[in-house]
Amino acid sequence: MKLTIIDRYIIRKFLGTFFFAISLLIIIVIIFDISEKIDDFITKQAPLQAIIFDYYLNFIPFFINLFSNLFTFIAVVFFTSRLAARTEIVAMLSGGISFRRLLRPYMISASFLVILTLYLSNFLIPHTNITLREFEKKYLKNPPKSNVMNLHLQIEPGVFVYFESWDNKEKTGYRFTLEKFQDSLMVYKLLSDRIKWDSTAGKWRLEQYVERQMQDTSRHKLVFGAMKDTTLNLLPDEIMVDKEDIKIMNFSELNAFIAREKLKGSSMVRFYETEKHKRIAVPVSAIILTLIGLSLSSRKVRGGTGMHLGLGIAITFSYILFMQISTQFSVYGSMSPLLATWLPNMLFFVVGMYLFMKAPK
């Protein structure tokens, strides 16, 4: 398993091409983004230090992760087709290196990029997105909606709450109802005209409330009151959930969040699960795209590098398109989120293995 000179040469070319290409594109994107947002920066008086360190510095990891698959494929196709054009691959194979052995440095480089993008998407980017979102809220985007009507949530097994209206800014709900069920029978019901979160005490304060306890089918106990403090398995931040909030959650936090949303009966659970599986499936696709890229560009063909690049970009965009279509079936259809996110990888892996078997011939 010792790396040879050829291994180190290919790894250096692979990773060097990848980081050089994506660095150039990042610079171009930042320039266009500045020209688009310069009016907002000036109008809202965003400090230069915040623009550089809070916005663009945190924007770079997101951008690298977003385009890592595309540039992995482009890097493989670009430098491999140049090796083929200069007959360097022919010399390697003539020197006794098998095509399968030639794949090893490519897989080492692709595995490094997979580990990098897994770390970015599951740990670093959620952390950087916290600062990035604060900057966007303050200087770029309009404040989010703070009121919502008719909220139904499940906060524990068999425990349901309802808000006729909820003011997220004031952390106050109106026409609040809590119901507890055992064996499909209601055993407790609480109604309140107004419920407000007390951040100091960490409790909910009920105003003008009525408690109803069902002791059996024929006896009910009613309790009326003007004010009462109580605890619920519910925090104010869990009532109005913005689907963009998952961007600031690392992998373990996202898993815990999905478990809470399932308990609450949220209609967005499939969207959250799809996002979770994409954080694994999309980085792993770098290995599959590397396999396809090597198989396609290892031979000298008429049209040279341009032909290889054009075909490579078409394959990469077909993968991205297939991923978007399959995940839509998961979010809005009946397809499993796990299957929807891994189906493009499975299909393109079969394509890659076929091309890899045909490439030496």
N, C-alpha and C positions, 0 to 999 in steps of 0.2 A: 504493500500500500504506500510505499515511499513515493513522493512526488518527483517526477523526472523533470528535466529541463523543458521538455515539450509541454508537460502538464502546467508548469509554472508560467510558461509563455502563453498558453491558451487562457488560463485563469486571469492573468494580467490583462490580456486583450479584452476578454469578456467583461470583467468588472470595470476596466478603464473606459471602455466604450459606453457602458451603461451609465456610469456616473457623469461622464463628460456630456453625453447627449441630454440627460435629464437636467443637468445644471444649466445648459444653454436654454432649454425650454422654460425652466423656472425663471430665469432672468427676463425672457421675452414676456412671459405671463405677468410678472410683477410690473413691468413697464406698462403693459396694456391696462392692468388693473389700476395702477396709479392714475393713468389718464382718464379712466372711467369714474373714479371715486374722488378725484381731486376737489371737485366742487363741494362734496359732503365734508371732506376734511377741513376745508376753509370755512364753510358755513357754520359748522359745529365746533370750530376751533380745536380740533384734535391736536394734541402736542406731538411734535416730531418724534420724541423719544417713544411715545406710546404707539405711533404709527409703525416705527421700525421694530421695536422689541415686543410689543403686545399683539400686533396684528401680523406683520409680514414674517417675523421670525417664527411665529407659531403656525403660519400658513404653509411654510415649506414642508414640514413632515406630512401634512395632509396631502399636499400635491404629489410628493414622492410616492406615497402609498396609492394614490388614485391612479397614477399612470405607470406604476411599476411593471405590470404585466405587459403593457404595450411596449415599453422601452426594453424590457428583458428580451422580448422577441426581436425587436429591431436590432438590438446589440448583437444577438446571436447571428441573425441573418446578415448583418452588415459586415462584421469582421470575418465570418466563415466564408462568405462569398468572395471576399478579398483573398483569403487564403487559397480558395479554389482557383481563382483567376490567376494567381501567381504559381499555381501547381504545387503549393506547399503541402496540401493534403495528399496529393499523389505521391510526393516524396515520403511522407509519413507512412502511408500504406505500403509503399515499396520497401521501406526499411523494416518491415515486419510487424508493424502495429496494426492490429485488427480494427475494424470499424467499431466494434463493441468497446474495445479498449480506448479508442478515441473519445468515446462518450464520457469517460470518467471525469476529466477535468471540467467538462460542461456541467455535469451533475453536481460536482462540488461547488461550482460558482452559483448554480441555480439554487442549491440548498442554502447557501449563505444568504441569498436574496429572499428566500422563503422565510428564514428565521428573522431577518431584518423586518420584513413586512408584517409578519405575525406580531412582532414586538411593537411596531408602529401602530397597527390597527387596534390591538387589544390593550395596550398599556400607555404608550407615549402620547398618541393623538388624543385619547379621552382626557388626558391631563392638560395638554396644550389647548384643547378646545374650550376649557373653562375660561381662560384669559381671553381667548379669541372671541367667545360669545359675549363676554362682558364689554369688550371693545365695540362689537357690532351693535349691541343694544344701546350703548351710550352715544355712538357717533354715526352709525349707518342706518339702523333699522328703526321703524316705528315701534313704540312700546306694545307688548303683546296684549291680547284680549284678557281682561280681568274678571269678566262676569260670564256665567253660564247658567242655563236653565235645565231643570228636570234631570238631575243626576241620580242614577241608580248604581249602587256599589255593593259588593259582598266583601265584608271586612274579616270575617271568620267563617268557617264551615257552619252553615245554617243561620248566619247573622247578616242581615241586609240593612242598608241605610238608604235614605232618599232625601234629597234636597230639592225643593221647588225652585230655589235660586241660590247661587253661591257667588259671593264677592271675594275674589282671590286676593285683592289688594288689602281689604279690611279683615280677611280671614273670618268671615261671618257668613252663616247660612240662614235661610228663612224657610219656614214650613218644613221643619226637619222631622223625619220619622225613622225609628229603628225597630226592627222586627226580628225576633228569635224563633226558630223552628226546631222541633224535635220530632223525628219520624213523620215529617210532612205536616205536623200540626203546630200552629202558632201557640207559643207558651208565654210570650212576653211582647209588649208593644209600648213604645215610648214616642210621644209626640211633643213637639216644642215649637212655639212661634219663632224663636230666634236662638241660634247656637253660635257661640263665638269662642275662638281659640285664645286661651290665656297663656301667653308665651312665658310669663314669669313663673307661674305654677306648673306649667306643662300639662294643663287639663282643659277640658271643654266646659264652658259655662252655658247652662240652659236657662232660658227665660220663658215663663208662662208654659209650664210643661204639664203633661198628663201621663202617668204610668198605669199600664194595665197588665195585670198578671193573671193568667189563666190557670187557676189551681186545679180545675177539672172541667169537664164539658158543661157543667151547670153552675159553677161558682167562679166569678171574676172579682178581682180586687182592684179598685181604682184609687190612685193617689194623685192629688192635685198640688201644685206648688208654684210659687212665683219665681224662684231662682234656685239653681242647684249646680254644683260642680261635679263632674264625672270624668272618668277615663274611658277612652275607646281605643280599639286597635286600629287607629287611623290618625294620620298626621295631616296637617293642612296641605303640605306639598304633594301628598298622594291623591288629592281630590281632583285637581286640574293637572293632568299630565300632558305635556307637550311631547309629541313623538320625536322632536329634535333633542329631547333630554337624553336619549340613549347615546348621543354622540359624546357625552362627557362621562360615560360609564365604562370602566374597564370590564374585562371579561367576567370576573367573579361578581361584580356589581350588577352587570346585565343579567346574569343568571338569577340572582336574588330578586331583581326587579321583575323578571318574567314570572317567577313563582308568585309574587304578590299580585301581579295583574291577572294571572289565572284564577287566583282566589277571589278577586274582585269581579270576575266575569267580564273583563275588558274585551271589547271587540277588536282590539289592536294586537292581541297576543300573537297571531300568525305573522304580522308584520315584524314584531320584535324578534320572534324566533328565526325568521328569515334573515334578519340582520345579523343575528348571532352566528348562524351557520356560514354566512357569507364572509365573516371575519376569518374563518378557517379555510373555506373552499377557494376563495379568490387568491390568497397568497400561494397555496399549494399548486395552483394552475401554472405557476412559473416553471415548474419542473416539466409539465406536459408541453408547454409552449416551447421550451428549450429543446425538447426531444423532436418536436415537429420542425423547428427552425434549423437544427443541424441536419436533419434528414433531407430537407428541401434544398439547402444552400451548399451542400458539400460537393456538388458536382459543377464543373464549368459548363455553362450553358450560353447560348446566344442571347445577348441582352445584358449579361453580366450582373453586376450588383443591383442595377436598377430593376431588372426583372425579378430578382429575388426579393428586393424590398417591397415592390408592389404586391407580389403574391403574399408576402409575410404580413403586410398591413391588412390586406383583405381577410386573411385567416384570423388575425387578432380581433378585428372588428366583428367578424362573424361570431367569434366566441363571446364577445361582450354583448352582442345583440341576443344571442341565444340565452345568456345568463339573465338578461333583462326580461325576456319573454317568459322563461320558466319561473322566475321569482314572482311575476305577476299572477301566474296560475296558482302560486302558493298563497299570496296575500288575498286575492279575490276569488279564488276557486277552491277546489277540494284537494289539490296536490299537497303532499307532505312538505313542510319547509325543508327538512333534511334532504329529501329526494330532489326537490326543485333546485337547490343550490349546488348539489353534487352531480346532477345529471349532465350539465355541460362538461364537467371534468371527465366523467366516465366516457362520454361520447368521443371527446377529443383525444383521450388516452388511447382508445381503440384506433382512431385515425393515426395518431402518432406511432403506435406500434407497427401498424401496417406500412407506413412510410419508412420507418427505421429498418424493417425487414427487407424492403425493396431497395433501399438506398445503396447498399454495397454492390448490387447487380446493375 
